[in-house]
Amino acid sequence: MLDFIRPDLIQLQAYTPHPGGEPTGPLDILDTNESPVDLPPELKAKLAWLYQETIATNRYPDGSHHHLKASIANYVNESASTQAIAPDWISVGNGSDELIRSVLIATCLGGEGSIYVAEPTFSMYGIIAETLGISVIRGQRLADFSMDLAAAKTQVVAPVRVVFVVHPNSPTANALTAAEIDWLRSLPPEILVVIDEAYFEFSQTTLAAELPQHPNWIILRTFSKAFRLAALRVGYAIAHPSVTQILEKVRLPYNLPAFTQAGAELALQHRGLLLSAIAPLQEQRQQMIASLTALPPLLVFPSAANFVYVRLREGGNPELAAIAAALKAEGTLIRHTGGGLRITIGTAAENERAIARLTAYLHR
Ligand SMILES: *Cc1c(COP(=O)(O)O)cnc(C)c1O
């Protein structure tokens, strides 16, 4: 059976965000790090109007992403206090997942190279690499979740071609340290450094201003988190034009639907409104951290993102899985990953229910 399929793919498990089956019913979704609030109704109405009046569904979308790239470049410059990023420094993907795949196709396909990730981190780098038959070198982190740089220095050598880091990291919520950033700066030009800033709007720390000095760096960002557009699938890469040109070669010609492009443009036009939700969310995060810290079995880590990571002082994965399952049964989804629990900051009511359910479980 299926003798025509690559044997390594037969072994591979398909990625499922909810391994126990798709959740149904009214649930507090605190396991996927999206914004807890939808677009404001007036923006949704505007987007519906744009769809009605300006999008011809019989026509292919703009395959050059011309306007969107200009708008993104403008936002990136503003966000990094630089002028250096022109539209040709941007490449747009169907979610940053597509860009991760483009990077892997462009660098390592055909048995040519492998990638390096320090675990725990975003699982998609390893998952997409494995679908392409690319091997993954896995490094370790220290107790504060910064990378074990001494080990990384010996691991990031040929055949490694790409290092993936998240700034701040998921699931552990820590931003890159000065020592980690220095190490990234020191990597030789034959290593590509991918800095995933999916949570930039929550951390307000970016390396974008340094891109001109580092032609071997790519920064990834997404509209799926702070910009509330996870349903529309749009992410972008920022890099030297010689690198974005390669990403443009690799992507599918019409990777971004017209509606998605309109949604991203609209979100950027109204970024003041959308991003005004960040400060209250950061306050919710501090409250969540305080409430979790009051539960003695939990070890709570600092967060520069829109989620909080906890581990158990005693007990391992079976207990963590039991906690996640108990909360799910009560109606709160959280993520059991990397030897801990990752809890997205939701609305105030969702956060309170999560804390109440967790407290009840731990005191049972
Ligand atoms: C959520 C997330 C993304 C976003 O992926 P999209 O495909 O743009 O939705 C990218 N990287 C990390 C680390 C994330 O957590």
The ligand as a Tripos MOL2 file, in Angstrom:
@<TRIPOS>MOLECULE
LIG
   15    15     1     0     0
SMALL
NO_CHARGES

@<TRIPOS>ATOM
      1 C1          1.3810   31.8460   16.3250 C.3       1 LIG1
      2 C2          2.7750   31.8030   15.8300 C.ar      1 LIG1
      3 C3          3.0600   32.0710   14.4980 C.ar      1 LIG1
      4 C4          1.9530   32.4730   13.5590 C.3       1 LIG1
      5 O1          1.7940   31.5920   12.5460 O.3       1 LIG1
      6 P1          0.7690   31.9880   11.3830 P.3       1 LIG1
      7 O2          1.0230   30.9140   10.3840 O.co2     1 LIG1
      8 O3          1.1790   33.3470   10.8850 O.co2     1 LIG1
      9 O4         -0.6050   32.0090   11.9560 O.co2     1 LIG1
     10 C5          4.3720   32.0320   14.0720 C.ar      1 LIG1
     11 N1          5.3690   31.7500   14.9330 N.ar      1 LIG1
     12 C6          5.1260   31.5060   16.2310 C.ar      1 LIG1
     13 C7          6.2530   31.2490   17.1540 C.3       1 LIG1
     14 C8          3.8240   31.5120   16.7020 C.ar      1 LIG1
     15 O5          3.5800   31.2420   17.9870 O.3       1 LIG1
@<TRIPOS>BOND
     1     1     2 1
     2     2     3 ar
     3     2    14 ar
     4     3     4 1
     5     3    10 ar
     6     4     5 1
     7     5     6 1
     8     6     7 2
     9     6     8 1
    10     6     9 1
    11    10    11 ar
    12    11    12 ar
    13    12    13 1
    14    12    14 ar
    15    14    15 1
@<TRIPOS>SUBSTRUCTURE
     1 LIG1         1 GROUP 0 **** ****
